[in-house]
């Protein structure tokens, strides 16, 4: 993406571009309209957000658009550190010179990148030099007339480090937040970076790539495309790393395959993950039969609790909340699946909302910082990026660690968030509703669906969970990387946003019927060797066996063995015993049993019926001790 960049080279920021045009370009080009209606055009605009989200890119594209308009608009760009000098008074003179240049070349836009280095918060701990620079900048911005045709734009990723005097109408009239790109935005960014390639990746693969790059900013996606090209060069011309002379590379023979993008994605650590790793992920194919129904139920409930603009990133009719508080939901239960699986899946579904995490690590991350200060800072950050999401995983892990003051501050801050504040508060607690502290439970209204108690998986969900596993007993796996070289990658689609409540309920009601119909077809296909039958997985999401080919849960392709290790009678008997054994088991114990069974199924033994029964016997004897230990832990 080298060369001149205009707004067409900016992906996923259509709303931001529209706001920038309305506040910056239109007042300078159509100033007579503002004068006719006696309106004061804006003087300043502040860009803020995580690094690499396009703040400087939008400003650079704005400079190109200014030069392309019929009425030429000057553009002056400076880094915050460019105006600083070690000599007393020189920094103030540089600032005055910039504004004088803008006055001489009106209409003009002044862009200060990293403005927090130029105008930090004035305090007693700082020297008088920075205070003088901030005062000079305030005086220069106040000296701009209403019709001066000069607009100041600042960009920063540390909004709290800017002096509060700048953040008011008349100086920086509006603050524009640049979030991490959602799925649609990531797809648009990838399309822009590969649009000049002669052999572009398929649209379907780009959608898959956007779904697995959660947490990537625009700079990360650009680095991903660059790394994919380098992976392609390494794959086709490995000799360039061993020879000292320049090797001739035929650019036409270079074709970036899907495997190159996959390897590049593994080599890149996103900028947001280098500071803190957000627990954002979809339900895995293994755990989906257990938790998909409850996740759909929670998302349906969120659709009723939250305004429409918080559930979907698309423009739609705003639906107000009937509650007196801001949207909030509490997930509780003795099983911690809501913290390990359901909570991250909700964050992935609502990835267009800026996520702020308040857990035990963020509370005590900085040495010498009180827990009360961390709580206040997180809630303030969530209010600065509306609409947003405040995620508090496993609140009981730190509730008793902090003192009374921190608990009172947390509850009072949540009580102060009314329905006008569009913050979704998502809290998980590993205990029953009766054992939740009263200070937390009173914050949620059970009658409005703000409290969801997660039950243990029922018999149908456990049957769906283990049936697909036992069905793989007569198949062997091949590594997917062997197929990747031929350009065949198993692609998955991202989690779809909630559109209609009726669709979710219909899908949940028909899942069991689809399973019963598909099960008979799959067994007949395995036993009779038919190539025309298809099996639908437990979630009813499409064919799992097609032309006698399976895809295992870890992404490997499965081929049928020469001889059956489990016949239909043995499969049904083991499945029935497993369902009875796991009655009342939480998700993590079911996952342990599945892992042990996978060890047996992956072995090369011809007879696995007896090893499976032996494994079930071991878990049957150990389950009673496990449940007793869980009860003792809850009592303590």
C-alpha angles and dihedrals in degrees: 000000000000121000134042114347125203130174091287088067092057114089130196096011103092093132092049092050091051091051092047091052092049095047103034115020101033097053090051096045099034099034092140091068091057090047093050093055093037093242124159110231116223119270102198145020127194123208116200137164143101118324117275097024097119107270096131091036092058090048091051091048088049090056090054092048090051092055092047096052122099091245106054114234119197119227125203117188124190135167116234091243093051091074095052123097136176091229118088111252096010094101092053090049091052090053092049090049091053092053091045090054089050091051091052094048101042131195088055142157121211115202121194112191115201090013091175088075090055100043110024124169111288112233141150091261094062127078123254092251095074091042090054092050092050091048090050092050091049091050093048093050091047089050092063112107122227090253097036091115091221122125125186120210124190130190128198142150092209107065093168091057094063119095109260092226089072093054101079136090111278092042112038098004096184137021115214117200119214108202130191108279119264124221095280092046093049090051091051091049092051090049090054094050094050099037092098094049115109092217106038123192115254118273091239093056092048088054089051090048091051090052094056096044098073109160094025115132125208093270090051091053091049089051089048092058091046092050091047090057090050090050088053091051092048091050096050101033110029090153093075088077094057103038123077096205123077111270121215110244120196104220093196092060092055111099118171105225129200090255090061092057091048092052091045091052090054092051097051125079110200117239091239091054093052090068101034133344114234114214095237117145142127126249108279120237090250098053097036097089089056100047109021095093095050091045091053089049092052093047090050089052091049089053088061096042102044130060114257095250090062096052097047132030092215123098110262142144110299113244113201122220120249092212124094090225133062115271110287139160134187121208113198138165142122089263114078093211089110089064098039101039117001098048095051090045090054090050089052092050091049095040092133088072117082105249122217115189123208110185138136093278095053091047093057099026097110119055113235094017116121120234089236091060092050092051093049092047093052094049091047091050090051091052092051093058103047126205091042144140128241111201119194108181118197096353092187090065090074104018094092094037095065125067129252093268093058092050092049092048092050094050094043092051091052092048089053092060107093130182092278090067108079099210119133109213112204116185129175127196128184100223141068121281091253092058097049112111113261092235089063101039094053089061091068131062111222093193092059093052096256092130120062119183109203111220126208114266115280127228095269093051092047090048091053089047097055101031095073089047095054091044089064091061091095095047135076125212132236121200114258092222090073089063095041091071088063091052097257112133124170101239127201129196122233123253108280119234121250109267109159130014091215092059091055093050092046091052091049093049096047096046094085093046091050090051094054093050094045095046095064091047093049094050091050090050093052096044100040097039092236117169096198102062122093132203124214117209125241093273094052091239101140142287118337095175116045122161088353092303126128132187114216125220093261092055099262123135115242129217126193118256123236092246131029117251093189124029123205095266093050092046093052092045094051091044092052092049092048092052092052093045095051096052107142095004118146121234098259091054090049089051090053091053091048091051091052091048091050089057089058094044092050092054122099095236115130095213113049099156095092096043090052091051090048090052091050090050091054092051091045092058093043098046094074092052090047094053091047091053090049091053091050091051092051092050092051 
